[in-house]
Amino acid sequence: MPAKSEAQQKAAGAALSAKRGETKVSDLQGASKDMYDSMSESELEDLASTRHDNLPERKGD
């Protein structure tokens, strides 16, 4: 499932980093914290690996 915006892709990348132990879970906030709690590592990889070419910064843009 590809990310629908750059913001979603970045949040997934932050959550994935925490899942892998590269950053602290306590550093997460907002959407990235929700993603960390509710998504598997493979789901986060799919979102985080989306290229941002032609993606809006935010979903509503």
Secondary structure as a PSIPRED ss2 file (coil, helix, strand):
# PSIPRED VFORMAT (PSIPRED V4.0)

   1 M C   1.000  0.000  0.000
   2 P C   1.000  0.000  0.000
   3 A C   1.000  0.000  0.000
   4 K C   1.000  0.000  0.000
   5 S C   1.000  0.000  0.000
   6 E H   0.000  1.000  0.000
   7 A H   0.000  1.000  0.000
   8 Q H   0.000  1.000  0.000
   9 Q H   0.000  1.000  0.000
  10 K H   0.000  1.000  0.000
  11 A H   0.000  1.000  0.000
  12 A H   0.000  1.000  0.000
  13 G H   0.000  1.000  0.000
  14 A H   0.000  1.000  0.000
  15 A H   0.000  1.000  0.000
  16 L H   0.000  1.000  0.000
  17 S H   0.000  1.000  0.000
  18 A H   0.000  1.000  0.000
  19 K H   0.000  1.000  0.000
  20 R C   1.000  0.000  0.000
  21 G C   1.000  0.000  0.000
  22 E C   1.000  0.000  0.000
  23 T C   1.000  0.000  0.000
  24 K C   1.000  0.000  0.000
  25 V H   0.000  1.000  0.000
  26 S H   0.000  1.000  0.000
  27 D H   0.000  1.000  0.000
  28 L C   1.000  0.000  0.000
  29 Q C   1.000  0.000  0.000
  30 G C   1.000  0.000  0.000
  31 A H   0.000  1.000  0.000
  32 S H   0.000  1.000  0.000
  33 K H   0.000  1.000  0.000
  34 D H   0.000  1.000  0.000
  35 M H   0.000  1.000  0.000
  36 Y H   0.000  1.000  0.000
  37 D H   0.000  1.000  0.000
  38 S H   0.000  1.000  0.000
  39 M C   1.000  0.000  0.000
  40 S C   1.000  0.000  0.000
  41 E H   0.000  1.000  0.000
  42 S H   0.000  1.000  0.000
  43 E H   0.000  1.000  0.000
  44 L H   0.000  1.000  0.000
  45 E H   0.000  1.000  0.000
  46 D H   0.000  1.000  0.000
  47 L H   0.000  1.000  0.000
  48 A H   0.000  1.000  0.000
  49 S C   1.000  0.000  0.000
  50 T C   1.000  0.000  0.000
  51 R C   1.000  0.000  0.000
  52 H C   1.000  0.000  0.000
  53 D C   1.000  0.000  0.000
  54 N C   1.000  0.000  0.000
  55 L C   1.000  0.000  0.000
  56 P C   1.000  0.000  0.000
  57 E C   1.000  0.000  0.000
  58 R C   1.000  0.000  0.000
  59 K C   1.000  0.000  0.000
  60 G C   1.000  0.000  0.000
  61 D C   1.000  0.000  0.000
